[in-house]
Amino acid sequence: MNYFTCDACHYIFQLDGTPSSCPVCKASSIVAQNDTGRKFKIPAVRISTETEMEQSRLADAEESAKKSFLERVKSLSSYTLADDEYHTALMLLFYFRSAPEEFTAGYLNNLLYGGNSFIEYGMTETSARNLYIQAQKHFASELGKERRETGCNDATEVAAYTKKGSAASLLLLFRQNEADQFLCKTPNLTNIRNVKFDQVIKEPGEDYIRFLMDWHNSVRH
């Protein structure tokens, strides 16, 4: 399957054989002009350059990663997780959302099978804690960046101006205690900072481990 580029609408696509026109804009030819000012028609669709092919592949990979990230966030509802486990999972998913799959697989493998405890051998407590703290800091930092870019502080307002899967949109998924629910309080940085990792590290629930295993198996090559 070859990559083709349409010079009329700049669409890049893959196809077996040679297309006679662009599948999007339907153009079969475009008007070109040389140094003498003479105009003439040339085919609108041509073989893509190496740079165009690479950019298209990168864009596809980014879109695939984005879809996988949002699907994994949605799938958290299928696991029975304690609040801290749920919030840790959200921040961990956000932390690795754009990372190469082999990079993510390596960290998940260490969490599950690394040093001393988790399932049977698990990652050392210090390493696991460092990873979770790093994910927590990254999540808070990205939320701060989104706040500055939108000029809003309330997570609901920030989420309305940012893309699906933003830090603000994930913060709105954080579980609230009964008092905050009664007062209709919007989750904020305090909710992020209040996530405790002790139980998640030392005594993770079966479904939290299952979540990590399912994620690991989906990115392992």
Stockholm file with secondary structure:
# STOCKHOLM 1.0

chainA/1-221         MNYFTCDACHYIFQLDGTPSSCPVCKASSIVAQNDTGRKFKIPAVRISTETEMEQSRLADAEESAKKSFLERVKSLSSYTLADDEYHTALMLLFYFRSAPEEFTAGYLNNLLYGGNSFIEYGMTETSARNLYIQAQKHFASELGKERRETGCNDATEVAAYTKKGSAASLLLLFRQNEADQFLCKTPNLTNIRNVKFDQVIKEPGEDYIRFLMDWHNSVRH
#=GR chainA/1-221 SS CEEEEETTTCCEEEESSCCSSCTTTCCCEEEEECTTCCEEEEESEEECCHHHHHHHHHHHHHHHHHHHHHHHHHHGGGSCCCHHHHHHHHHHHHHTTTSCHHHHHHHHHHHHHSSSSTTTTCCCHHHHHHHHHHHHHHHHHHHHHHHHHHTCCSHHHHHHHSCTTCHHHHHTTSCCCHHHHHTTCCCCHHHHHTCCCHHHHHSCCHHHHHHHHHHHHHHCC
#=GC SS_cons         CEEEEETTTCCEEEESSCCSSCTTTCCCEEEEECTTCCEEEEESEEECCHHHHHHHHHHHHHHHHHHHHHHHHHHGGGSCCCHHHHHHHHHHHHHTTTSCHHHHHHHHHHHHHSSSSTTTTCCCHHHHHHHHHHHHHHHHHHHHHHHHHHTCCSHHHHHHHSCTTCHHHHHTTSCCCHHHHHTTCCCCHHHHHTCCCHHHHHSCCHHHHHHHHHHHHHHCC
//
